[in-house]
Amino acid sequence: MPKQTAEPAKVGGQPLPDGLADLLNKKIREFEQIGAEENEKTLKAQKGKTKAVAKTKLKEAKQIMNNDALASEKVKTLWERLQAEH
């Protein structure tokens, strides 16, 4: 296999000056990093919201289970709420 050499970046068939190519690569890396950071922030926010919803649902289920109603009524109530969510 022949060795491939790195060719200078070209625009319209003309090679870019070294400084401009380096600046362009730097800006590309900056944009990629910013995008990755934004995705990470969004993911953390979604996890926080999901965790809060899960805690609320757990509290609701505990309240139903601590209710003085019959066990069959508790199960029925829990089942109805689960079906309503999905």
Residue pairs with C-beta under 8 A, 6 or more apart in sequence:
8 15
8 16
8 18
8 21
9 15
9 16
9 21
9 24
10 16
16 24
60 81
61 78
64 74
64 77
64 78
65 74
67 74
69 77
